[in-house]
Amino acid sequence: MLLVLLATFLISLTSICLGHAVLSRLTQLEPTDLAESVFHSYWIGFSILMMAATVAACIGPVGSYGVFALLAVLIATLTLASTRGMVAASLSALQVRRVLGALLTVATLSLLAVFWHNCGEGYVDCQPDSGFYHVQIIRWYSDYGATPGMALLHHRLGFHSGLFAVAALLDRGLLTGRSG
């Protein structure tokens, strides 16, 4: 479970840094509210990440280099001065009391989610569609990439989402079968 949380943190941090790097290049206006800036940066970065993962899955299998690609994007965006400035502003805005309260809340909600969800036993049954096509298409993108004619095998494999391609980036090692 800790590995899944670390993977989620890696995707979130990469999305925020990538989105901020793109926003700072496209616009000259910086939002005065830090939370608004991080919110916009996350969603723009995550959208770009989904598009890039989809393109990568169309070219070939993404599971073998997914983690390295995410780390490379994160490092590349952190080399920009504007992104480092946003990270520094975010860290300086943190107050110890608020951080401890937020961490306690996140830890409590995470533990409740683990006990309530029990993903260890019934992973495929977590969502009704997971057993039908989510898990299979993520494994397929990870091992082979997007292949023409997948819907001929089963009609549900013809559906695509950028989230499947992003999940396939991390579908290796200890996260095999857990990234969806």
ABEGO torsion letter per residue (X at the ends): XAAAAAAAAAAAAAAAAAAAAAAAAABABBBABAAAAAAAAAAAAAAAAAAAAAAAAAABBAAAAAAAAAAAAAAAAAABAAAAAAAAAAAAABBAAAAAAAAAAAAAAAAAAAAAAGAAABAAAABAAAAAAAAAAAAAAAAAEBBBGAAAABAAAABBBAAAAAAAAABBEAABGAAX
